[in-house]
Amino acid sequence: MIVCKFGGTSVASAEQIQKVAGIVKANPSRKIVAVSAPGKRSGDDIKVTDLLIDLADAALNNTDIETKIQTVVSRYKAIADGLNLNNTICEVIANDLRERLQGDKSNTELFVDSLKASGEDNNAKLIATYFNSIGMPARYVSPKEGLVVNDLPERTFALPEAYENLASLKNTEEIIVFPGFFGYTKAGVLRTFDRGGSDITGSILAAAVEAELYENFTDVDCVFSANPKVVNDPVEIKEITYREMRELSYAGFSVFHDEALMPVYKIGVPVNIKNTNNPSAPGTRIVPTRKATGRPVTGISADSGFSTLYVSKYLMNREIGFGRKLLHILEDENISYEHTPSGLDDISVIMRSNQLTPEIEERIMSRVKTELFADDVQMCHGFSMIVIVGEGMRNNTGLAARAATAISKTGANIEMINQGSSEVSLVFGVLEEFENQILQALYGEFFSPVKA
């Protein structure tokens, strides 16, 4: 059995959904299809998810929502008309939206999540209807039928019983069309996954049914060794390990969400990233292990939006429990951290800036000063993380020196260096303004024909 996931651009229009049907029909093993909400049809278009957020905001602010409802429904109607479906499915979608708008608004986050999730949910209903209309027996399955997730306030993740519940889908004779992006708590509360949530749903399904392959269809032929918007004509990656992809996805590889690897990684289901618009292209395979290539570096990625909490205290290294106490303060604010480079008398904790507010920052700094008696505490913003990844890095000497030299030629200062014990990644913290220059310099160092 093959589980397929189709992203927003792959299901943005009637023409695209016809391509999806052709891909699914071409291989009888493709029995489970996870779908996103309709994405952009062109560069200046608006995603349905963004229209739904706008609708939710209007409802919360008690402004006119009727026009916004019709804007959302009209997007689905354009798709339904293009697929020669009758208006019944659009009525189902309109009624679903109105029902969600009547939901509990006391928790604004959950209310907005419910509206956002309707994008995937209603698209799955529409696509299942279309499959049946062209003689492809299909069934829409709601996440309510088994995708159980945890409760607030933690970030959303599937509970172990979700995999047990969804395992029965492997016995299907019909094509299962499953909406991505969300699940339900045991109490029946809808919660959405983080960005790229449909990737996560597809991965959960693939792991649950122990699929032979998880195909992730998007709008590019493959994964590239660097961002093609920054680097001209980067090398294509034909095969990459789970670990390499995890590191690259963490730092800006938007083709595949890093959390989506966990379910399939645990049981060894290979992933194939493919292009809906060019399905014959081999794509990029994500596998447990791969053969060595001539390059120590597989890919280079960069992501901005990081902040650093800097703490200095004389003889910090002699104080038992200092790091635990510092991280406990962050835990109390529901903040996760990315890296903790340290010295004898100082430590930096690097975190995503979107977790912070001025009030949270003030509380953290105040507690570090008063509870840990720190000599100096600073919160600095505007950092990017540049990540160099490759299984071949473990057996390659001088790589860090080559990278540092390439960065120095841009005139940028390295604010932080971190290498994990696995030695398959090397992370440099730099100021955001130098991100693209550094990415280009590192690509030239490790991927130019002379250096290969």
C-alpha positions as CSV (number, residue, x, y, z in Angstrom):
1,M,0.0,0.0,0.0
2,I,1.2,3.5,-0.8
3,V,0.0,6.6,1.1
4,C,0.0,9.8,-0.9
5,K,-0.2,13.4,0.3
6,F,-1.0,16.3,-2.0
7,G,-0.1,19.8,-1.0
8,G,-2.0,23.1,-1.4
9,T,-0.9,23.9,-5.0
10,S,-1.6,20.3,-6.0
11,V,-5.3,20.7,-5.1
12,A,-5.8,24.4,-5.8
13,S,-8.0,24.1,-8.9
14,A,-10.1,21.7,-10.9
15,E,-7.2,21.1,-13.3
16,Q,-4.9,20.2,-10.5
17,I,-7.3,17.8,-8.9
18,Q,-7.8,16.1,-12.2
19,K,-4.0,15.5,-12.2
20,V,-4.3,14.1,-8.7
21,A,-7.0,11.7,-9.9
22,G,-4.7,10.6,-12.8
23,I,-1.8,10.0,-10.4
24,V,-3.9,7.9,-8.0
25,K,-5.5,5.9,-10.7
26,A,-2.2,5.1,-12.3
27,N,-1.1,2.9,-9.4
28,P,-3.7,0.7,-7.7
29,S,-1.4,0.6,-4.6
30,R,-2.2,4.3,-4.0
31,K,-5.1,3.6,-1.6
32,I,-4.9,6.4,1.0
33,V,-4.8,10.1,-0.1
34,A,-4.2,12.9,2.4
35,V,-5.0,16.4,1.1
36,S,-4.4,20.0,1.9
37,A,-6.7,23.0,1.6
38,P,-6.7,24.6,-1.8
39,G,-3.6,26.7,-2.2
40,K,-2.6,29.5,-4.5
41,R,-3.6,29.1,-8.2
42,S,-1.1,31.8,-9.2
43,G,1.5,34.1,-7.5
44,D,-1.0,36.8,-6.5
45,D,-3.7,34.4,-5.4
46,I,-4.9,33.9,-1.8
47,K,-4.8,30.5,-0.1
48,V,-8.1,29.2,1.2
49,T,-6.5,28.9,4.7
50,D,-5.8,32.6,4.7
51,L,-9.4,33.3,3.6
52,L,-10.6,31.1,6.5
53,I,-8.4,33.0,9.0
54,D,-9.9,36.2,7.8
55,L,-13.4,34.8,8.2
56,A,-12.6,33.6,11.8
57,D,-11.2,37.1,12.7
58,A,-14.4,38.7,11.4
59,A,-16.5,36.4,13.4
60,L,-14.5,37.1,16.6
61,N,-14.8,40.8,16.0
62,N,-18.5,40.6,15.3
63,T,-18.2,42.2,11.8
64,D,-20.0,41.1,8.6
65,I,-19.2,37.5,7.8
66,E,-21.6,36.8,5.0
67,T,-19.4,38.2,2.2
68,K,-16.4,36.3,3.6
69,I,-18.4,33.0,3.7
70,Q,-19.3,33.5,0.1
71,T,-15.7,34.2,-0.9
72,V,-14.6,30.9,0.6
73,V,-17.5,28.9,-0.9
74,S,-16.9,30.5,-4.3
75,R,-13.4,29.0,-4.3
76,Y,-14.8,25.5,-3.9
77,K,-17.6,26.2,-6.3
78,A,-15.0,27.1,-9.0
79,I,-13.4,23.8,-8.4
80,A,-16.7,21.9,-8.3
81,D,-17.8,23.5,-11.6
82,G,-14.5,22.7,-13.3
83,L,-15.0,19.0,-12.2
84,N,-18.6,18.9,-13.4
85,L,-19.9,18.3,-9.9
86,N,-23.4,19.4,-8.9
87,N,-24.0,22.1,-6.3
88,T,-24.7,19.7,-3.5
89,I,-21.1,19.6,-2.4
90,C,-21.0,23.4,-2.2
91,E,-24.1,23.4,0.0
92,V,-22.4,20.8,2.3
93,I,-19.4,23.1,2.5
94,A,-21.4,26.3,3.2
95,N,-23.4,24.5,5.9
96,D,-20.2,23.2,7.5
97,L,-18.8,26.7,7.6
98,R,-21.9,28.1,9.2
99,E,-21.9,25.4,11.8
100,R,-18.3,26.0,12.7
101,L,-19.0,29.8,13.0
102,Q,-21.6,28.9,15.7
103,G,-19.0,27.2,17.7
104,D,-17.6,28.2,21.1
105,K,-15.5,31.4,20.8
106,S,-14.3,31.5,24.4
107,N,-11.0,30.0,23.4
108,T,-10.1,32.0,20.3
109,E,-7.2,29.7,19.4
110,L,-9.4,26.7,19.1
111,F,-12.1,28.6,17.3
112,V,-9.7,29.8,14.7
113,D,-8.2,26.3,14.4
114,S,-11.7,24.9,13.7
115,L,-12.2,27.4,10.8
116,K,-8.8,26.8,9.4
117,A,-9.2,23.0,9.5
118,S,-12.4,23.3,7.4
119,G,-10.1,24.0,4.4
120,E,-8.6,20.6,4.4
121,D,-11.8,18.9,5.6
122,N,-14.1,20.3,2.9
123,N,-11.5,19.8,0.2
124,A,-11.3,16.1,1.2
125,K,-15.1,15.8,0.9
126,L,-15.0,17.5,-2.5
127,I,-12.1,15.3,-3.9
128,A,-13.8,12.1,-2.7
129,T,-17.0,13.2,-4.4
130,Y,-15.0,13.8,-7.6
131,F,-13.3,10.5,-7.5
132,N,-16.6,8.7,-7.2
133,S,-18.1,10.7,-10.1
134,I,-15.4,9.4,-12.5
135,G,-15.6,5.8,-11.4
136,M,-12.9,5.7,-8.8
137,P,-14.6,4.3,-5.6
138,A,-13.6,6.6,-2.8
139,R,-14.6,7.4,0.8
140,Y,-14.0,10.5,2.8
141,V,-12.7,9.7,6.3
142,S,-12.7,12.3,9.0
143,P,-9.9,12.5,11.6
144,K,-12.7,12.0,14.1
145,E,-12.5,8.3,13.2
146,G,-9.2,7.8,14.9
147,L,-6.6,10.5,14.7
148,V,-6.4,11.2,18.4
149,V,-4.2,14.0,19.5
150,N,-3.1,15.4,22.9
151,D,-4.7,18.2,24.9
152,L,-3.6,21.8,25.3
153,P,-1.3,23.6,26.1
154,E,1.4,21.4,24.4
155,R,1.9,21.6,20.7
156,T,-0.3,19.1,18.8
157,F,0.9,15.6,18.3
158,A,-0.7,12.2,17.6
159,L,-1.2,9.9,20.6
160,P,-0.1,6.2,20.3
161,E,-3.7,5.1,20.0
162,A,-4.1,7.1,16.9
163,Y,-1.8,4.7,15.1
164,E,-3.8,1.7,16.4
165,N,-7.1,3.3,15.4
166,L,-6.0,4.1,11.9
167,A,-4.3,0.8,11.2
168,S,-7.7,-0.6,10.0
169,L,-7.5,1.6,7.0
170,K,-5.0,-0.8,5.4
171,N,-8.0,-3.2,4.8
172,T,-9.8,-0.7,2.5
173,E,-11.0,-1.6,-0.9
174,E,-11.9,2.0,-1.7
175,I,-9.6,4.9,-2.0
176,I,-9.5,6.7,1.3
177,V,-9.5,10.5,1.1
178,F,-8.3,12.0,4.4
179,P,-8.0,15.7,5.3
180,G,-4.6,16.8,6.6
181,F,-3.6,19.2,9.2
182,F,-5.7,18.3,12.2
183,G,-6.9,15.7,14.7
184,Y,-9.2,15.5,17.7
185,T,-8.5,15.1,21.4
186,K,-10.2,12.4,23.4
187,A,-12.8,15.0,24.5
188,G,-13.6,15.7,20.8
189,V,-11.7,19.1,20.6
190,L,-10.3,19.9,17.2
191,R,-6.6,20.8,17.2
192,T,-4.3,21.6,14.3
193,F,-0.7,20.6,13.7
194,D,2.0,23.1,13.2
195,R,3.0,24.5,9.8
196,G,3.1,21.8,7.2
197,G,0.5,19.9,9.1
198,S,-0.8,17.9,6.1
199,D,2.7,16.4,5.8
200,I,2.4,15.2,9.4
201,T,-1.1,13.7,8.7
202,G,0.2,11.8,5.7
203,S,3.2,10.5,7.7
204,I,0.9,9.3,10.5
205,L,-1.3,7.5,8.1
206,A,1.7,5.8,6.4
207,A,3.1,4.7,9.7
208,A,-0.3,3.5,10.9
209,V,-0.9,1.2,7.9
210,E,2.8,0.3,7.6
211,A,2.8,1.5,4.0
212,E,5.5,0.4,1.6
213,L,6.0,4.0,0.6
214,Y,4.8,7.5,1.6
215,E,4.6,9.7,-1.5
216,N,4.6,13.5,-0.8
217,F,3.4,15.4,-3.9
218,T,4.2,19.0,-4.2
219,D,5.1,21.5,-6.9
220,V,8.8,20.8,-7.4
221,D,10.6,17.9,-9.0
222,C,12.9,17.2,-6.1
223,V,14.7,18.5,-3.1
224,F,17.6,20.8,-3.9
225,S,20.9,21.1,-2.1
226,A,20.1,24.8,-1.4
227,N,17.3,27.2,-1.8
228,P,17.0,27.8,-5.6
229,K,15.6,31.3,-4.8
230,V,19.0,32.2,-3.3
231,V,21.4,29.9,-5.2
232,N,21.4,29.6,-8.9
233,D,20.7,26.1,-10.3
234,P,21.5,24.1,-7.1
235,V,22.3,20.4,-7.2
236,E,19.4,18.1,-7.1
237,I,19.2,15.6,-4.3
238,K,18.2,12.1,-5.5
239,E,18.5,10.3,-2.1
240,I,18.8,11.6,1.4
241,T,18.6,10.0,4.9
242,Y,15.9,10.7,7.4
243,R,18.5,12.4,9.6
244,E,19.8,14.6,6.9
245,M,16.3,15.7,5.9
246,R,15.3,16.3,9.5
247,E,18.3,18.7,9.9
248,L,17.6,20.5,6.6
249,S,13.8,20.8,7.2
250,Y,14.4,22.3,10.6
251,A,16.3,25.2,9.1
252,G,14.2,26.3,6.3
253,F,13.7,23.4,3.8
254,S,10.0,24.1,3.3
255,V,9.5,21.2,0.9
256,F,8.9,18.8,3.8
257,H,8.0,19.6,7.4
258,D,10.6,18.3,9.8
259,E,8.0,16.9,12.3
260,A,6.5,14.8,9.5
261,L,9.5,12.5,9.4
262,M,9.1,11.2,12.9
263,P,6.2,8.7,12.4
264,V,7.7,7.1,9.2
265,Y,11.2,7.2,10.6
266,K,10.2,5.1,13.6
267,I,9.1,2.1,11.4
268,G,11.3,2.8,8.4
269,V,8.8,3.7,5.7
270,P,10.6,5.4,2.9
271,V,9.4,8.8,1.6
272,N,9.4,10.0,-2.0
273,I,8.9,13.7,-2.7
274,K,7.4,14.1,-6.1
275,N,5.9,16.7,-8.4
276,T,2.2,16.7,-9.1
277,N,2.8,18.5,-12.4
278,N,5.6,16.1,-13.4
279,P,4.8,12.7,-11.8
280,S,7.2,10.8,-14.0
281,A,10.2,12.5,-12.5
282,P,11.9,10.3,-9.9
283,G,11.8,12.9,-7.2
284,T,13.8,12.7,-4.0
285,R,13.8,9.6,-1.8
286,I,14.2,9.9,2.0
287,V,15.6,6.6,3.3
288,P,17.1,5.2,6.6
289,T,20.6,4.8,5.0
290,R,22.1,5.6,1.6
291,K,25.3,5.0,-0.3
292,A,28.1,7.5,0.1
293,T,28.6,10.1,-2.6
294,G,31.7,12.1,-3.5
295,R,30.5,15.1,-1.5
296,P,30.7,15.3,2.3
297,V,27.8,17.9,2.3
298,T,24.3,16.9,1.2
299,G,22.6,20.3,1.6
300,I,22.8,23.7,3.1
301,S,19.8,25.5,4.5
302,A,19.1,28.7,6.4
303,D,16.2,30.0,8.5
304,S,15.7,33.4,10.2
305,G,13.6,34.4,13.2
306,F,15.8,33.4,16.1
307,S,16.5,35.1,19.4
308,T,19.3,34.5,22.0
309,L,19.1,34.6,25.7
310,Y,22.6,35.3,27.0
311,V,23.4,34.6,30.6
312,S,26.7,35.3,32.3
313,K,27.7,34.3,35.9
314,Y,31.2,33.9,37.3
315,L,31.9,30.3,38.2
316,M,28.7,29.1,36.6
317,N,30.5,25.8,35.7
318,R,30.9,25.0,39.4
319,E,27.2,25.5,40.2
320,I,25.3,22.3,40.2
321,G,21.9,22.5,38.5
322,F,22.3,26.0,36.9
323,G,21.4,24.8,33.4
324,R,18.4,22.9,34.7
325,K,17.1,25.9,36.6
326,L,17.6,28.2,33.6
327,L,15.7,25.8,31.2
328,H,13.0,25.4,33.8
329,I,12.3,29.1,33.7
330,L,11.8,28.8,29.9
331,E,9.6,25.7,30.5
332,D,7.3,27.8,32.7
333,E,6.8,30.1,29.8
334,N,6.1,27.2,27.4
335,I,9.2,28.0,25.4
336,S,11.2,25.4,23.6
337,Y,14.9,26.0,22.8
338,E,17.0,25.1,19.8
339,H,20.7,25.3,20.9
340,T,22.6,25.9,24.1
341,P,26.2,26.8,23.3
342,S,28.1,27.6,26.5
343,G,31.4,28.5,28.1
344,L,32.8,28.3,31.6
345,D,31.0,31.4,32.9
346,D,28.3,32.0,30.2
347,I,25.6,30.2,28.3
348,S,23.4,31.2,25.4
349,V,19.9,29.7,24.8
350,I,18.7,30.0,21.2
351,M,15.0,29.9,20.6
352,R,12.4,30.8,17.9
353,S,11.5,34.5,18.2
354,N,7.8,33.8,17.5
355,Q,7.5,32.3,21.0
356,L,8.4,35.6,22.7
357,T,6.5,38.8,23.6
358,P,7.9,41.8,25.5
359,E,6.1,40.6,28.6
360,I,7.5,37.1,28.4
361,E,11.0,38.4,27.8
362,E,10.8,40.7,30.8
363,R,9.6,37.8,33.1
364,I,12.4,35.6,31.9
365,M,15.1,38.1,32.3
366,S,13.8,39.2,35.7
367,R,13.7,35.6,37.0
368,V,17.2,34.8,35.7
369,K,18.5,37.8,37.6
370,T,16.7,37.3,40.8
371,E,16.6,33.5,41.1
372,L,19.9,32.5,39.5
373,F,21.8,35.6,40.6
374,A,23.3,36.1,37.1
375,D,25.9,38.8,36.6
376,D,24.5,39.7,33.1
377,V,21.3,38.8,31.2
378,Q,20.5,39.9,27.7
379,M,17.9,39.0,25.1
380,C,19.1,39.6,21.5
381,H,17.1,39.3,18.3
382,G,17.5,39.1,14.6
383,F,19.5,35.9,14.1
384,S,19.6,33.3,11.3
385,M,20.7,29.7,11.6
386,I,22.8,28.4,8.7
387,V,22.9,24.6,8.7
388,I,25.4,22.4,6.8
389,V,24.2,18.8,6.6
390,G,25.8,15.6,5.3
391,E,26.3,12.0,6.5
392,G,29.8,12.2,4.9
393,M,30.8,15.0,7.3
394,R,31.7,12.6,10.1
395,N,34.7,11.3,8.2
396,N,35.8,14.6,6.7
397,T,38.5,16.7,8.4
398,G,38.7,20.4,8.0
399,L,35.1,21.0,7.1
400,A,34.4,23.4,9.9
401,A,37.5,25.4,8.9
402,R,36.4,25.5,5.3
403,A,32.9,26.7,6.3
404,A,34.3,29.4,8.6
405,T,36.7,30.7,6.0
406,A,33.9,30.9,3.4
407,I,31.7,32.9,5.9
408,S,34.5,35.2,6.8
409,K,34.9,36.2,3.1
410,T,31.4,37.7,3.3
411,G,32.4,40.1,6.0
412,A,29.9,38.5,8.4
413,N,30.7,37.6,12.0
414,I,29.9,34.1,13.3
415,E,27.8,34.7,16.5
416,M,27.5,31.0,17.4
417,I,28.8,27.6,16.3
418,N,27.1,24.3,17.3
419,Q,27.9,20.7,16.1
420,G,25.8,17.8,17.4
421,S,27.3,14.6,18.6
422,S,26.0,12.8,15.5
423,E,28.4,15.0,13.4
424,V,26.0,15.1,10.5
425,S,25.3,18.8,10.9
426,L,27.1,22.0,11.6
427,V,25.1,25.1,12.7
428,F,26.3,28.7,12.4
429,G,24.3,31.5,14.1
430,V,24.7,34.8,12.1
431,L,22.8,38.1,11.8
432,E,19.8,37.9,9.5
433,E,21.1,40.5,7.1
434,F,24.0,38.2,6.0
435,E,21.9,35.1,5.5
436,N,21.7,35.0,1.7
437,Q,25.3,36.0,1.3
438,I,26.5,33.3,3.6
439,L,24.3,30.6,1.9
440,Q,25.7,31.5,-1.5
441,A,29.3,31.5,-0.1
442,L,28.9,28.1,1.5
443,Y,27.3,26.6,-1.6
444,G,30.2,27.8,-3.7
445,E,32.7,26.3,-1.2
446,F,31.1,22.8,-1.0
447,F,29.3,22.4,-4.3
448,S,31.3,24.2,-7.0
449,P,32.9,21.8,-9.6
450,V,36.4,22.6,-8.4
451,K,35.6,21.7,-4.7
452,A,33.5,18.6,-5.5
